[in-house]
Amino acid sequence: MSASRASVPLPKILVVDDESVSRQFVSTSLAGLCEIALASSGTEALEIIDREAPFDMVLSDVEMPEMTGHDLARLLRRHPKGMVVPFIFLTARVSEEDEKIGFNLGAADFIRKPISAQILVARVKTHLDLKQSRDRIRDYNLRLEERVAIRTRELSFTQDVTILSLASLAETRDNETGNHIRRTQAYVRHLGDVLAASGPYAESLDEETLILI
């Protein structure tokens, strides 16, 4: 029998609420579904995010002293570990204006207080699945870009070899023709370097463009 596969780590969720009863209820409801970190304020939440690995989701109360959930959402949108993390508000404020403010801050969803455990689990599962899908697409695109970059370098190398081979072939038939091709290449490169150093063409003549020329 083959060795068992390493267990997949649970998603990490940060729960931010100044009420200990609410924090405990959310933590108990999501037990087994994800790894939970608890914060009693926005300030503590930011400290945890700075200290620990990136989270997969943030659940935050709106009405909190010192820093509201809205304030926390604004800060996380600019935080390198929080800008792409789904942010869900836990709130009793569910008016149209409240939702508008939340969505403008980048909220993924709202869960109304008092919280239903079933609704909480269902919403969290949905947004974790969506994040996993986005992460897979992002990773695939990064791998695709790397493959394209490698293939581009290979094609460029092949092109250079072809050009030099043609020059060498011309030289075997006529030594002056082969040397002329090489001298022309050197002249063009020197002119390009001079033009790139100053003048109206400086911005357009980057290293890649000079190599192509």
PyMOL commands that place a pseudoatom at each C-alpha (Angstrom):
pseudoatom trace, name=CA, resn=MET, resi=1, chain=A, elem=C, hetatm=0, pos=[0.000, 0.000, 0.000]
pseudoatom trace, name=CA, resn=SER, resi=2, chain=A, elem=C, hetatm=0, pos=[1.397, 3.392, -0.939]
pseudoatom trace, name=CA, resn=ALA, resi=3, chain=A, elem=C, hetatm=0, pos=[2.210, 5.939, 1.718]
pseudoatom trace, name=CA, resn=SER, resi=4, chain=A, elem=C, hetatm=0, pos=[-0.674, 8.192, 2.661]
pseudoatom trace, name=CA, resn=ARG, resi=5, chain=A, elem=C, hetatm=0, pos=[-0.667, 11.639, 1.188]
pseudoatom trace, name=CA, resn=ALA, resi=6, chain=A, elem=C, hetatm=0, pos=[0.204, 14.597, 3.357]
pseudoatom trace, name=CA, resn=SER, resi=7, chain=A, elem=C, hetatm=0, pos=[-2.945, 16.175, 4.718]
pseudoatom trace, name=CA, resn=VAL, resi=8, chain=A, elem=C, hetatm=0, pos=[-4.015, 19.391, 3.059]
pseudoatom trace, name=CA, resn=PRO, resi=9, chain=A, elem=C, hetatm=0, pos=[-3.745, 22.323, 5.503]
pseudoatom trace, name=CA, resn=LEU, resi=10, chain=A, elem=C, hetatm=0, pos=[-7.010, 23.880, 6.571]
pseudoatom trace, name=CA, resn=PRO, resi=11, chain=A, elem=C, hetatm=0, pos=[-7.835, 27.408, 5.373]
pseudoatom trace, name=CA, resn=LYS, resi=12, chain=A, elem=C, hetatm=0, pos=[-6.964, 30.147, 7.852]
pseudoatom trace, name=CA, resn=ILE, resi=13, chain=A, elem=C, hetatm=0, pos=[-9.672, 32.576, 8.961]
pseudoatom trace, name=CA, resn=LEU, resi=14, chain=A, elem=C, hetatm=0, pos=[-9.305, 35.619, 11.171]
pseudoatom trace, name=CA, resn=VAL, resi=15, chain=A, elem=C, hetatm=0, pos=[-12.358, 36.504, 13.290]
pseudoatom trace, name=CA, resn=VAL, resi=16, chain=A, elem=C, hetatm=0, pos=[-12.474, 40.080, 14.600]
pseudoatom trace, name=CA, resn=ASP, resi=17, chain=A, elem=C, hetatm=0, pos=[-15.112, 41.019, 17.184]
pseudoatom trace, name=CA, resn=ASP, resi=18, chain=A, elem=C, hetatm=0, pos=[-14.972, 42.944, 20.445]
pseudoatom trace, name=CA, resn=GLU, resi=19, chain=A, elem=C, hetatm=0, pos=[-17.592, 40.611, 21.999]
pseudoatom trace, name=CA, resn=SER, resi=20, chain=A, elem=C, hetatm=0, pos=[-16.032, 37.409, 23.339]
pseudoatom trace, name=CA, resn=VAL, resi=21, chain=A, elem=C, hetatm=0, pos=[-19.338, 35.503, 23.111]
pseudoatom trace, name=CA, resn=SER, resi=22, chain=A, elem=C, hetatm=0, pos=[-19.594, 36.306, 19.388]
pseudoatom trace, name=CA, resn=ARG, resi=23, chain=A, elem=C, hetatm=0, pos=[-15.967, 35.317, 18.745]
pseudoatom trace, name=CA, resn=GLN, resi=24, chain=A, elem=C, hetatm=0, pos=[-16.457, 32.015, 20.534]
pseudoatom trace, name=CA, resn=PHE, resi=25, chain=A, elem=C, hetatm=0, pos=[-19.701, 31.268, 18.683]
pseudoatom trace, name=CA, resn=VAL, resi=26, chain=A, elem=C, hetatm=0, pos=[-18.079, 31.826, 15.282]
pseudoatom trace, name=CA, resn=SER, resi=27, chain=A, elem=C, hetatm=0, pos=[-15.037, 29.772, 16.285]
pseudoatom trace, name=CA, resn=THR, resi=28, chain=A, elem=C, hetatm=0, pos=[-17.164, 26.860, 17.498]
pseudoatom trace, name=CA, resn=SER, resi=29, chain=A, elem=C, hetatm=0, pos=[-19.432, 26.959, 14.431]
pseudoatom trace, name=CA, resn=LEU, resi=30, chain=A, elem=C, hetatm=0, pos=[-16.470, 26.785, 12.040]
pseudoatom trace, name=CA, resn=ALA, resi=31, chain=A, elem=C, hetatm=0, pos=[-14.525, 24.165, 14.002]
pseudoatom trace, name=CA, resn=GLY, resi=32, chain=A, elem=C, hetatm=0, pos=[-13.125, 21.511, 11.653]
pseudoatom trace, name=CA, resn=LEU, resi=33, chain=A, elem=C, hetatm=0, pos=[-13.761, 23.626, 8.559]
pseudoatom trace, name=CA, resn=CYS, resi=34, chain=A, elem=C, hetatm=0, pos=[-10.818, 25.973, 9.018]
pseudoatom trace, name=CA, resn=GLU, resi=35, chain=A, elem=C, hetatm=0, pos=[-8.080, 27.144, 11.343]
pseudoatom trace, name=CA, resn=ILE, resi=36, chain=A, elem=C, hetatm=0, pos=[-9.296, 30.087, 13.416]
pseudoatom trace, name=CA, resn=ALA, resi=37, chain=A, elem=C, hetatm=0, pos=[-7.425, 33.082, 14.822]
pseudoatom trace, name=CA, resn=LEU, resi=38, chain=A, elem=C, hetatm=0, pos=[-9.308, 35.477, 17.107]
pseudoatom trace, name=CA, resn=ALA, resi=39, chain=A, elem=C, hetatm=0, pos=[-8.883, 39.221, 17.582]
pseudoatom trace, name=CA, resn=SER, resi=40, chain=A, elem=C, hetatm=0, pos=[-10.846, 41.481, 19.908]
pseudoatom trace, name=CA, resn=SER, resi=41, chain=A, elem=C, hetatm=0, pos=[-10.098, 44.690, 17.974]
pseudoatom trace, name=CA, resn=GLY, resi=42, chain=A, elem=C, hetatm=0, pos=[-8.984, 45.988, 14.618]
pseudoatom trace, name=CA, resn=THR, resi=43, chain=A, elem=C, hetatm=0, pos=[-5.586, 46.885, 16.058]
pseudoatom trace, name=CA, resn=GLU, resi=44, chain=A, elem=C, hetatm=0, pos=[-5.046, 43.340, 17.321]
pseudoatom trace, name=CA, resn=ALA, resi=45, chain=A, elem=C, hetatm=0, pos=[-6.211, 41.971, 13.965]
pseudoatom trace, name=CA, resn=LEU, resi=46, chain=A, elem=C, hetatm=0, pos=[-3.561, 43.996, 12.104]
pseudoatom trace, name=CA, resn=GLU, resi=47, chain=A, elem=C, hetatm=0, pos=[-0.887, 42.784, 14.526]
pseudoatom trace, name=CA, resn=ILE, resi=48, chain=A, elem=C, hetatm=0, pos=[-1.901, 39.153, 13.919]
pseudoatom trace, name=CA, resn=ILE, resi=49, chain=A, elem=C, hetatm=0, pos=[-1.901, 39.660, 10.134]
pseudoatom trace, name=CA, resn=ASP, resi=50, chain=A, elem=C, hetatm=0, pos=[1.573, 41.229, 10.279]
pseudoatom trace, name=CA, resn=ARG, resi=51, chain=A, elem=C, hetatm=0, pos=[2.878, 38.397, 12.444]
pseudoatom trace, name=CA, resn=GLU, resi=52, chain=A, elem=C, hetatm=0, pos=[1.348, 35.334, 10.795]
pseudoatom trace, name=CA, resn=ALA, resi=53, chain=A, elem=C, hetatm=0, pos=[1.134, 33.829, 7.316]
pseudoatom trace, name=CA, resn=PRO, resi=54, chain=A, elem=C, hetatm=0, pos=[-1.550, 35.235, 4.972]
pseudoatom trace, name=CA, resn=PHE, resi=55, chain=A, elem=C, hetatm=0, pos=[-5.142, 34.410, 5.888]
pseudoatom trace, name=CA, resn=ASP, resi=56, chain=A, elem=C, hetatm=0, pos=[-7.753, 33.013, 3.503]
pseudoatom trace, name=CA, resn=MET, resi=57, chain=A, elem=C, hetatm=0, pos=[-10.597, 35.114, 4.912]
pseudoatom trace, name=CA, resn=VAL, resi=58, chain=A, elem=C, hetatm=0, pos=[-11.414, 37.811, 7.449]
pseudoatom trace, name=CA, resn=LEU, resi=59, chain=A, elem=C, hetatm=0, pos=[-14.733, 37.900, 9.332]
pseudoatom trace, name=CA, resn=SER, resi=60, chain=A, elem=C, hetatm=0, pos=[-15.202, 41.177, 11.149]
pseudoatom trace, name=CA, resn=ASP, resi=61, chain=A, elem=C, hetatm=0, pos=[-17.800, 42.932, 13.231]
pseudoatom trace, name=CA, resn=VAL, resi=62, chain=A, elem=C, hetatm=0, pos=[-18.627, 46.463, 12.094]
pseudoatom trace, name=CA, resn=GLU, resi=63, chain=A, elem=C, hetatm=0, pos=[-19.324, 48.259, 15.382]
pseudoatom trace, name=CA, resn=MET, resi=64, chain=A, elem=C, hetatm=0, pos=[-16.123, 48.104, 17.445]
pseudoatom trace, name=CA, resn=PRO, resi=65, chain=A, elem=C, hetatm=0, pos=[-14.400, 50.687, 19.661]
pseudoatom trace, name=CA, resn=GLU, resi=66, chain=A, elem=C, hetatm=0, pos=[-11.212, 52.437, 18.493]
pseudoatom trace, name=CA, resn=MET, resi=67, chain=A, elem=C, hetatm=0, pos=[-11.308, 50.934, 14.996]
pseudoatom trace, name=CA, resn=THR, resi=68, chain=A, elem=C, hetatm=0, pos=[-14.541, 49.972, 13.221]
pseudoatom trace, name=CA, resn=GLY, resi=69, chain=A, elem=C, hetatm=0, pos=[-14.863, 47.085, 10.810]
pseudoatom trace, name=CA, resn=HIS, resi=70, chain=A, elem=C, hetatm=0, pos=[-15.050, 49.633, 8.005]
pseudoatom trace, name=CA, resn=ASP, resi=71, chain=A, elem=C, hetatm=0, pos=[-11.741, 51.151, 9.123]
pseudoatom trace, name=CA, resn=LEU, resi=72, chain=A, elem=C, hetatm=0, pos=[-10.165, 47.701, 9.231]
pseudoatom trace, name=CA, resn=ALA, resi=73, chain=A, elem=C, hetatm=0, pos=[-11.422, 46.902, 5.730]
pseudoatom trace, name=CA, resn=ARG, resi=74, chain=A, elem=C, hetatm=0, pos=[-9.913, 50.145, 4.395]
pseudoatom trace, name=CA, resn=LEU, resi=75, chain=A, elem=C, hetatm=0, pos=[-6.533, 49.303, 5.915]
pseudoatom trace, name=CA, resn=LEU, resi=76, chain=A, elem=C, hetatm=0, pos=[-6.573, 45.719, 4.668]
pseudoatom trace, name=CA, resn=ARG, resi=77, chain=A, elem=C, hetatm=0, pos=[-7.236, 46.840, 1.096]
pseudoatom trace, name=CA, resn=ARG, resi=78, chain=A, elem=C, hetatm=0, pos=[-3.773, 48.463, 1.217]
pseudoatom trace, name=CA, resn=HIS, resi=79, chain=A, elem=C, hetatm=0, pos=[-2.083, 45.716, 3.232]
pseudoatom trace, name=CA, resn=PRO, resi=80, chain=A, elem=C, hetatm=0, pos=[0.094, 43.286, 1.191]
pseudoatom trace, name=CA, resn=LYS, resi=81, chain=A, elem=C, hetatm=0, pos=[-1.310, 40.312, 3.126]
pseudoatom trace, name=CA, resn=GLY, resi=82, chain=A, elem=C, hetatm=0, pos=[-4.923, 41.463, 3.039]
pseudoatom trace, name=CA, resn=MET, resi=83, chain=A, elem=C, hetatm=0, pos=[-5.636, 43.108, -0.303]
pseudoatom trace, name=CA, resn=VAL, resi=84, chain=A, elem=C, hetatm=0, pos=[-6.897, 39.911, -1.988]
pseudoatom trace, name=CA, resn=VAL, resi=85, chain=A, elem=C, hetatm=0, pos=[-8.447, 38.221, 1.068]
pseudoatom trace, name=CA, resn=PRO, resi=86, chain=A, elem=C, hetatm=0, pos=[-12.272, 37.861, 1.133]
pseudoatom trace, name=CA, resn=PHE, resi=87, chain=A, elem=C, hetatm=0, pos=[-13.639, 40.200, 3.807]
pseudoatom trace, name=CA, resn=ILE, resi=88, chain=A, elem=C, hetatm=0, pos=[-17.065, 39.417, 5.327]
pseudoatom trace, name=CA, resn=PHE, resi=89, chain=A, elem=C, hetatm=0, pos=[-18.862, 41.746, 7.716]
pseudoatom trace, name=CA, resn=LEU, resi=90, chain=A, elem=C, hetatm=0, pos=[-20.689, 40.350, 10.753]
pseudoatom trace, name=CA, resn=THR, resi=91, chain=A, elem=C, hetatm=0, pos=[-23.246, 43.009, 11.572]
pseudoatom trace, name=CA, resn=ALA, resi=92, chain=A, elem=C, hetatm=0, pos=[-26.748, 43.852, 12.701]
pseudoatom trace, name=CA, resn=ARG, resi=93, chain=A, elem=C, hetatm=0, pos=[-26.642, 46.854, 10.378]
pseudoatom trace, name=CA, resn=VAL, resi=94, chain=A, elem=C, hetatm=0, pos=[-28.052, 45.571, 7.106]
pseudoatom trace, name=CA, resn=SER, resi=95, chain=A, elem=C, hetatm=0, pos=[-29.655, 48.625, 5.536]
pseudoatom trace, name=CA, resn=GLU, resi=96, chain=A, elem=C, hetatm=0, pos=[-29.104, 49.339, 1.853]
pseudoatom trace, name=CA, resn=GLU, resi=97, chain=A, elem=C, hetatm=0, pos=[-26.749, 52.189, 2.740]
pseudoatom trace, name=CA, resn=ASP, resi=98, chain=A, elem=C, hetatm=0, pos=[-24.736, 49.948, 5.093]
pseudoatom trace, name=CA, resn=GLU, resi=99, chain=A, elem=C, hetatm=0, pos=[-24.359, 47.324, 2.364]
pseudoatom trace, name=CA, resn=LYS, resi=100, chain=A, elem=C, hetatm=0, pos=[-23.358, 49.993, -0.147]
pseudoatom trace, name=CA, resn=ILE, resi=101, chain=A, elem=C, hetatm=0, pos=[-20.608, 51.243, 2.170]
pseudoatom trace, name=CA, resn=GLY, resi=102, chain=A, elem=C, hetatm=0, pos=[-19.403, 47.701, 2.799]
pseudoatom trace, name=CA, resn=PHE, resi=103, chain=A, elem=C, hetatm=0, pos=[-19.277, 46.685, -0.837]
pseudoatom trace, name=CA, resn=ASN, resi=104, chain=A, elem=C, hetatm=0, pos=[-17.494, 49.918, -1.750]
pseudoatom trace, name=CA, resn=LEU, resi=105, chain=A, elem=C, hetatm=0, pos=[-14.851, 48.892, 0.780]
pseudoatom trace, name=CA, resn=GLY, resi=106, chain=A, elem=C, hetatm=0, pos=[-14.418, 45.571, -1.013]
pseudoatom trace, name=CA, resn=ALA, resi=107, chain=A, elem=C, hetatm=0, pos=[-16.561, 43.360, 1.213]
pseudoatom trace, name=CA, resn=ALA, resi=108, chain=A, elem=C, hetatm=0, pos=[-17.364, 39.945, -0.252]
pseudoatom trace, name=CA, resn=ASP, resi=109, chain=A, elem=C, hetatm=0, pos=[-20.518, 39.416, 1.819]
pseudoatom trace, name=CA, resn=PHE, resi=110, chain=A, elem=C, hetatm=0, pos=[-22.565, 40.269, 4.922]
pseudoatom trace, name=CA, resn=ILE, resi=111, chain=A, elem=C, hetatm=0, pos=[-23.742, 37.908, 7.655]
pseudoatom trace, name=CA, resn=ARG, resi=112, chain=A, elem=C, hetatm=0, pos=[-26.488, 39.285, 9.849]
pseudoatom trace, name=CA, resn=LYS, resi=113, chain=A, elem=C, hetatm=0, pos=[-26.353, 39.235, 13.626]
pseudoatom trace, name=CA, resn=PRO, resi=114, chain=A, elem=C, hetatm=0, pos=[-27.593, 37.315, 15.564]
pseudoatom trace, name=CA, resn=ILE, resi=115, chain=A, elem=C, hetatm=0, pos=[-25.628, 34.811, 13.501]
pseudoatom trace, name=CA, resn=SER, resi=116, chain=A, elem=C, hetatm=0, pos=[-27.115, 31.545, 12.289]
pseudoatom trace, name=CA, resn=ALA, resi=117, chain=A, elem=C, hetatm=0, pos=[-24.487, 28.784, 12.441]
pseudoatom trace, name=CA, resn=GLN, resi=118, chain=A, elem=C, hetatm=0, pos=[-25.846, 27.123, 9.280]
pseudoatom trace, name=CA, resn=ILE, resi=119, chain=A, elem=C, hetatm=0, pos=[-25.779, 30.360, 7.278]
pseudoatom trace, name=CA, resn=LEU, resi=120, chain=A, elem=C, hetatm=0, pos=[-22.316, 31.181, 8.607]
pseudoatom trace, name=CA, resn=VAL, resi=121, chain=A, elem=C, hetatm=0, pos=[-20.886, 27.811, 7.548]
pseudoatom trace, name=CA, resn=ALA, resi=122, chain=A, elem=C, hetatm=0, pos=[-22.593, 27.941, 4.134]
pseudoatom trace, name=CA, resn=ARG, resi=123, chain=A, elem=C, hetatm=0, pos=[-21.360, 31.460, 3.332]
pseudoatom trace, name=CA, resn=VAL, resi=124, chain=A, elem=C, hetatm=0, pos=[-17.828, 30.760, 4.530]
pseudoatom trace, name=CA, resn=LYS, resi=125, chain=A, elem=C, hetatm=0, pos=[-17.626, 27.546, 2.468]
pseudoatom trace, name=CA, resn=THR, resi=126, chain=A, elem=C, hetatm=0, pos=[-18.848, 29.394, -0.635]
pseudoatom trace, name=CA, resn=HIS, resi=127, chain=A, elem=C, hetatm=0, pos=[-16.286, 32.168, -0.376]
pseudoatom trace, name=CA, resn=LEU, resi=128, chain=A, elem=C, hetatm=0, pos=[-13.443, 29.780, 0.473]
pseudoatom trace, name=CA, resn=ASP, resi=129, chain=A, elem=C, hetatm=0, pos=[-14.295, 27.783, -2.667]
pseudoatom trace, name=CA, resn=LEU, resi=130, chain=A, elem=C, hetatm=0, pos=[-14.319, 30.981, -4.736]
pseudoatom trace, name=CA, resn=LYS, resi=131, chain=A, elem=C, hetatm=0, pos=[-10.938, 32.019, -3.328]
pseudoatom trace, name=CA, resn=GLN, resi=132, chain=A, elem=C, hetatm=0, pos=[-9.462, 28.601, -4.096]
pseudoatom trace, name=CA, resn=SER, resi=133, chain=A, elem=C, hetatm=0, pos=[-10.699, 28.897, -7.687]
pseudoatom trace, name=CA, resn=ARG, resi=134, chain=A, elem=C, hetatm=0, pos=[-9.199, 32.380, -8.057]
pseudoatom trace, name=CA, resn=ASP, resi=135, chain=A, elem=C, hetatm=0, pos=[-5.909, 31.169, -6.572]
pseudoatom trace, name=CA, resn=ARG, resi=136, chain=A, elem=C, hetatm=0, pos=[-5.768, 28.236, -9.010]
pseudoatom trace, name=CA, resn=ILE, resi=137, chain=A, elem=C, hetatm=0, pos=[-6.417, 30.560, -11.968]
pseudoatom trace, name=CA, resn=ARG, resi=138, chain=A, elem=C, hetatm=0, pos=[-3.747, 32.992, -10.721]
pseudoatom trace, name=CA, resn=ASP, resi=139, chain=A, elem=C, hetatm=0, pos=[-1.199, 30.189, -10.278]
pseudoatom trace, name=CA, resn=TYR, resi=140, chain=A, elem=C, hetatm=0, pos=[-2.020, 28.783, -13.723]
pseudoatom trace, name=CA, resn=ASN, resi=141, chain=A, elem=C, hetatm=0, pos=[-1.563, 32.210, -15.323]
pseudoatom trace, name=CA, resn=LEU, resi=142, chain=A, elem=C, hetatm=0, pos=[1.783, 32.653, -13.582]
pseudoatom trace, name=CA, resn=ARG, resi=143, chain=A, elem=C, hetatm=0, pos=[2.983, 29.269, -14.826]
pseudoatom trace, name=CA, resn=LEU, resi=144, chain=A, elem=C, hetatm=0, pos=[1.732, 30.112, -18.317]
pseudoatom trace, name=CA, resn=GLU, resi=145, chain=A, elem=C, hetatm=0, pos=[3.587, 33.434, -18.297]
pseudoatom trace, name=CA, resn=GLU, resi=146, chain=A, elem=C, hetatm=0, pos=[6.781, 31.642, -17.226]
pseudoatom trace, name=CA, resn=ARG, resi=147, chain=A, elem=C, hetatm=0, pos=[6.416, 29.126, -20.063]
pseudoatom trace, name=CA, resn=VAL, resi=148, chain=A, elem=C, hetatm=0, pos=[5.802, 31.922, -22.584]
pseudoatom trace, name=CA, resn=ALA, resi=149, chain=A, elem=C, hetatm=0, pos=[8.883, 33.791, -21.312]
pseudoatom trace, name=CA, resn=ILE, resi=150, chain=A, elem=C, hetatm=0, pos=[11.017, 30.650, -21.641]
pseudoatom trace, name=CA, resn=ARG, resi=151, chain=A, elem=C, hetatm=0, pos=[9.703, 29.964, -25.147]
pseudoatom trace, name=CA, resn=THR, resi=152, chain=A, elem=C, hetatm=0, pos=[10.330, 33.587, -26.156]
pseudoatom trace, name=CA, resn=ARG, resi=153, chain=A, elem=C, hetatm=0, pos=[13.936, 33.345, -24.986]
pseudoatom trace, name=CA, resn=GLU, resi=154, chain=A, elem=C, hetatm=0, pos=[14.349, 30.086, -26.909]
pseudoatom trace, name=CA, resn=LEU, resi=155, chain=A, elem=C, hetatm=0, pos=[12.969, 31.663, -30.102]
pseudoatom trace, name=CA, resn=SER, resi=156, chain=A, elem=C, hetatm=0, pos=[15.206, 34.700, -29.667]
pseudoatom trace, name=CA, resn=PHE, resi=157, chain=A, elem=C, hetatm=0, pos=[18.248, 32.454, -29.230]
pseudoatom trace, name=CA, resn=THR, resi=158, chain=A, elem=C, hetatm=0, pos=[17.281, 30.442, -32.327]
pseudoatom trace, name=CA, resn=GLN, resi=159, chain=A, elem=C, hetatm=0, pos=[16.902, 33.653, -34.312]
pseudoatom trace, name=CA, resn=ASP, resi=160, chain=A, elem=C, hetatm=0, pos=[20.331, 34.884, -33.212]
pseudoatom trace, name=CA, resn=VAL, resi=161, chain=A, elem=C, hetatm=0, pos=[21.946, 31.569, -34.137]
pseudoatom trace, name=CA, resn=THR, resi=162, chain=A, elem=C, hetatm=0, pos=[20.234, 31.636, -37.550]
pseudoatom trace, name=CA, resn=ILE, resi=163, chain=A, elem=C, hetatm=0, pos=[21.445, 35.157, -38.311]
pseudoatom trace, name=CA, resn=LEU, resi=164, chain=A, elem=C, hetatm=0, pos=[25.020, 34.389, -37.247]
pseudoatom trace, name=CA, resn=SER, resi=165, chain=A, elem=C, hetatm=0, pos=[24.953, 31.150, -39.253]
pseudoatom trace, name=CA, resn=LEU, resi=166, chain=A, elem=C, hetatm=0, pos=[23.873, 33.042, -42.371]
pseudoatom trace, name=CA, resn=ALA, resi=167, chain=A, elem=C, hetatm=0, pos=[26.660, 35.555, -41.805]
pseudoatom trace, name=CA, resn=SER, resi=168, chain=A, elem=C, hetatm=0, pos=[29.190, 32.735, -41.417]
pseudoatom trace, name=CA, resn=LEU, resi=169, chain=A, elem=C, hetatm=0, pos=[27.843, 31.049, -44.555]
pseudoatom trace, name=CA, resn=ALA, resi=170, chain=A, elem=C, hetatm=0, pos=[28.227, 34.286, -46.516]
pseudoatom trace, name=CA, resn=GLU, resi=171, chain=A, elem=C, hetatm=0, pos=[31.784, 34.609, -45.206]
pseudoatom trace, name=CA, resn=THR, resi=172, chain=A, elem=C, hetatm=0, pos=[32.729, 31.181, -46.534]
pseudoatom trace, name=CA, resn=ARG, resi=173, chain=A, elem=C, hetatm=0, pos=[31.744, 32.347, -50.024]
pseudoatom trace, name=CA, resn=ASP, resi=174, chain=A, elem=C, hetatm=0, pos=[32.979, 35.913, -49.700]
pseudoatom trace, name=CA, resn=ASN, resi=175, chain=A, elem=C, hetatm=0, pos=[35.063, 36.919, -46.682]
pseudoatom trace, name=CA, resn=GLU, resi=176, chain=A, elem=C, hetatm=0, pos=[34.341, 40.625, -47.176]
pseudoatom trace, name=CA, resn=THR, resi=177, chain=A, elem=C, hetatm=0, pos=[30.550, 40.072, -47.168]
pseudoatom trace, name=CA, resn=GLY, resi=178, chain=A, elem=C, hetatm=0, pos=[30.672, 38.203, -43.844]
pseudoatom trace, name=CA, resn=ASN, resi=179, chain=A, elem=C, hetatm=0, pos=[32.839, 40.868, -42.223]
pseudoatom trace, name=CA, resn=HIS, resi=180, chain=A, elem=C, hetatm=0, pos=[30.587, 43.589, -43.640]
pseudoatom trace, name=CA, resn=ILE, resi=181, chain=A, elem=C, hetatm=0, pos=[27.569, 42.032, -41.871]
pseudoatom trace, name=CA, resn=ARG, resi=182, chain=A, elem=C, hetatm=0, pos=[29.448, 41.985, -38.568]
pseudoatom trace, name=CA, resn=ARG, resi=183, chain=A, elem=C, hetatm=0, pos=[30.715, 45.555, -38.965]
pseudoatom trace, name=CA, resn=THR, resi=184, chain=A, elem=C, hetatm=0, pos=[27.202, 46.762, -39.795]
pseudoatom trace, name=CA, resn=GLN, resi=185, chain=A, elem=C, hetatm=0, pos=[25.901, 45.052, -36.672]
pseudoatom trace, name=CA, resn=ALA, resi=186, chain=A, elem=C, hetatm=0, pos=[28.543, 46.776, -34.549]
pseudoatom trace, name=CA, resn=TYR, resi=187, chain=A, elem=C, hetatm=0, pos=[27.852, 50.195, -36.127]
pseudoatom trace, name=CA, resn=VAL, resi=188, chain=A, elem=C, hetatm=0, pos=[24.091, 49.882, -35.600]
pseudoatom trace, name=CA, resn=ARG, resi=189, chain=A, elem=C, hetatm=0, pos=[24.592, 48.861, -31.979]
pseudoatom trace, name=CA, resn=HIS, resi=190, chain=A, elem=C, hetatm=0, pos=[26.906, 51.802, -31.333]
pseudoatom trace, name=CA, resn=LEU, resi=191, chain=A, elem=C, hetatm=0, pos=[24.463, 54.255, -32.941]
pseudoatom trace, name=CA, resn=GLY, resi=192, chain=A, elem=C, hetatm=0, pos=[21.638, 52.764, -30.916]
pseudoatom trace, name=CA, resn=ASP, resi=193, chain=A, elem=C, hetatm=0, pos=[23.581, 53.148, -27.661]
pseudoatom trace, name=CA, resn=VAL, resi=194, chain=A, elem=C, hetatm=0, pos=[24.307, 56.801, -28.447]
pseudoatom trace, name=CA, resn=LEU, resi=195, chain=A, elem=C, hetatm=0, pos=[20.672, 57.536, -29.317]
pseudoatom trace, name=CA, resn=ALA, resi=196, chain=A, elem=C, hetatm=0, pos=[19.473, 55.694, -26.215]
pseudoatom trace, name=CA, resn=ALA, resi=197, chain=A, elem=C, hetatm=0, pos=[21.726, 57.771, -23.990]
pseudoatom trace, name=CA, resn=SER, resi=198, chain=A, elem=C, hetatm=0, pos=[20.081, 61.065, -24.935]
pseudoatom trace, name=CA, resn=GLY, resi=199, chain=A, elem=C, hetatm=0, pos=[17.752, 62.718, -27.393]
pseudoatom trace, name=CA, resn=PRO, resi=200, chain=A, elem=C, hetatm=0, pos=[14.161, 62.120, -28.522]
pseudoatom trace, name=CA, resn=TYR, resi=201, chain=A, elem=C, hetatm=0, pos=[14.616, 58.328, -28.923]
pseudoatom trace, name=CA, resn=ALA, resi=202, chain=A, elem=C, hetatm=0, pos=[15.981, 57.652, -25.442]
pseudoatom trace, name=CA, resn=GLU, resi=203, chain=A, elem=C, hetatm=0, pos=[12.683, 56.336, -24.001]
pseudoatom trace, name=CA, resn=SER, resi=204, chain=A, elem=C, hetatm=0, pos=[11.875, 54.013, -26.910]
pseudoatom trace, name=CA, resn=LEU, resi=205, chain=A, elem=C, hetatm=0, pos=[15.347, 52.490, -27.274]
pseudoatom trace, name=CA, resn=ASP, resi=206, chain=A, elem=C, hetatm=0, pos=[15.492, 50.112, -24.325]
pseudoatom trace, name=CA, resn=GLU, resi=207, chain=A, elem=C, hetatm=0, pos=[17.888, 47.147, -24.197]
pseudoatom trace, name=CA, resn=GLU, resi=208, chain=A, elem=C, hetatm=0, pos=[15.364, 44.710, -25.689]
pseudoatom trace, name=CA, resn=THR, resi=209, chain=A, elem=C, hetatm=0, pos=[14.663, 47.018, -28.632]
pseudoatom trace, name=CA, resn=LEU, resi=210, chain=A, elem=C, hetatm=0, pos=[18.379, 47.521, -29.282]
pseudoatom trace, name=CA, resn=ILE, resi=211, chain=A, elem=C, hetatm=0, pos=[18.937, 43.763, -29.335]
pseudoatom trace, name=CA, resn=LEU, resi=212, chain=A, elem=C, hetatm=0, pos=[16.079, 43.321, -31.822]
pseudoatom trace, name=CA, resn=ILE, resi=213, chain=A, elem=C, hetatm=0, pos=[17.463, 46.044, -34.084]
for i in range(1, 213): cmd.bond("trace and resi %d" % i, "trace and resi %d" % (i + 1))
show_as sticks, trace
zoom trace
